[in-house]
């Protein structure tokens, strides 16, 4: 039961980082360290386990407008 936030200026890469973690983008440069391990070098099964711990909400109109905020947050659960 803990929550971490990624905060930064517009254009600093917050969304790109999250998309790489959840598998929407592949890393083409640099590295992502997760619990002191290089995320790109771990197995697909290990990535899947990590991804089960991650939730991501997009800003703006990416929410279901027919649902409440609570329902949108609970949707992936």
Secondary structure, DSSP 8 states (H G I E B T S, - for coil): ---------TTSSHHHHHHHHHTSS---SS--EETTEEGGGS-HHHHHHHHTT-----SSTTS-TTS-HHHHHHTT-
